[in-house]
């Protein structure tokens, strides 16, 4: 039986991959993998607006996602969060992750997708009720579900975007372990 994601919180890093991976429409893929909706924290909207300014080529697509999130469609802007959690976590993590954690605590959404790897350890150690995975988890889940037409092409593009060829041997080993863990988690 394939894992069913119901409600998910996205970090800005997910939208970065949506923009850059061209071999598959990850946005549409998510609609097949996630049953209900994706919450977009207030802080992520701010980060997306900044990204649109830095990457004018992608501005119209970014603005489309922002607009959709305000319309409360599949992507939903959400300003409901635990302010105490936000204030505490903000001292350690950036606004995006802090908002996502505070939102998870307030809304009960337990899936958080982010490729901001340096924060994953903090989140899993302090908020064990939140399941944190990266974009590769969604790619693996799509592959396992049989809805990804060319896994090798998507995987190659993913590695190129992550600049895997420039990783040092130790970093490559750690990254491979992370990918293995993400694929294994998608199998559960």
N, C-alpha and C positions, 0 to 999 in steps of 0.2 A: 504494500500500500504506500502511495506517495504522500509525503508530508504535506499537510495543508496549512498554509499561512492564512490567518484571518485578517487581523489588523496589524499594520506595521508602521514604524516611524522611520523616516529617511533622513539621513544627513546630507549635506551639500555634496559630499564626495560622490554619492550615487548619481546625482545629476551630471557631474563631470564625466562619468563613464557613459551615461546616456548620450551625451554630446559627441564623444570621441570614438566610441565603438560603432563602426559603420556597417559591419557585416551582419548585424541583426538589430532589429528595433527593440531594444531592451525595454522601452516604455510599454510597448504592446505585450511583450513577453511577461512583464510583471502583472498585467491584467489577467493573464492565464494562471499565474502562480499564487496570487493573493486574492482571496475570496471576497473580502469586504472593501477595505480602503487603506490608503497610505496617509498618515498624518504628517503634516509639514509644520514643524515648530516655527513660531514667530522669528526666532533668531536665524533659522535657515533661510527664510524669505529674504532677510537682510543680506545674508551671504550670497544668495542667488542674484540679488540685484547688483551687488558688487562684482560678481563674476560677469554679468551682462555688460558692465562698463569696461572690464578688462578684456573681454573677448567679444568685440562687436560683431564678429562673424556669426556668433551663436545667439545674439541678443533676441531675435524674434522667437526662437524656440524657448529660451528661458522665460521670456515674458508670457508666452503661451502657458507654460506650467504654472507660473505665478497666478495668472488669470484663472486657470482651472482650479487652483487650490482655493482661491477666494469664492469660487462658485460652489464649493463643497461637493465636487464631483468625486471621481476615484481618488484624486489627490486632494486632500483637505487641509486647508490652513487651520491651525489650531492654536489658540492663545490660552488654552486651559492648562495650567501647570501649577505645581507646588512651589510657591515662591521661596519657602524656607530651604527646600532642597536645592532650588536654583541658586540662591545666594551662597550656600555652602559649597556646592560643586564648582561654581564660577571662580572660586579662589584657586582651583586646581586645573580645571579644563577650560577650553574655549566656550564661547557662548552657545555654539551649535550643539555640542555634546551636553552641555549643562541644561540647555532647554529640552533636549530629547529625554534626558534622565528625569528631569522634573515633570515632564509631560507624561512619561511612562508611569511615574509614581501616582499622578493624579487621575489619569484616564484608565489605567489598568492594561494598556497595550504593552505587551511583553517582548515584542520583536523590534530590534533596532538594527538597521543596516547602515554601516559606516565603514569606510576604508581608512579612517584615521586610526591606524593600528596602534600608535603610541598610547592611545587612551583606552584601548580594549581591556588591558590588565586592570586598570583602576575600576572600570565599570563592573567587570566580572567579580572582582574581589569585594567591592562595596555594595553592589546591587545584584545579588545572585538571582533575583527574580526576573532580570532583564537578559534576554538572549541576544548577544551581540554577534553579528556576522558581517562579512564584507560583500562586495558586489560579486565576488567569485562564488559565494554561496548561492546566489540567485542563478548564476550561469550553470553551476553544478546541478542545482535543482531542476532547471530547465532541461539539461541533458538527461538526467535520470527520468524525468517525466516524459521524455520522447518528443518534446515540442521544440527542441533546438535542432535546426536542420543540419548545421555543420559545426560541430563542437570544436574540431581542430582549428578551423578558420577563426572562430571567435576567441579561442584560447590563445592563438598566436597573436592576434590583435591586442588582446588584454595584456599579454607579456610585453609587447612593444610599447603600449601606453605606460605601463609601469616601469619601463626602461630596464627591464630585467637583464639585458646584455651588459649593462654598466654596473650591475651589482658585484660586489666583492664576493669571494668564495663563501665566507661565513654568512653573509647576508643572503646569498642564494640558497644556502642550506636551510636557513631559518624560514625563508619565503616558501620553499618547497614544502617544509613541514606545515606551515600555515595553510597552504593550498590543500594539502592532504587532509588536514583537520576539517577544513571547510567542506570538502567533498564528502568526507565521512559523515559529517553532521547532516548533510543533505540526504544521505542514505537512510538516516534514522526515521 
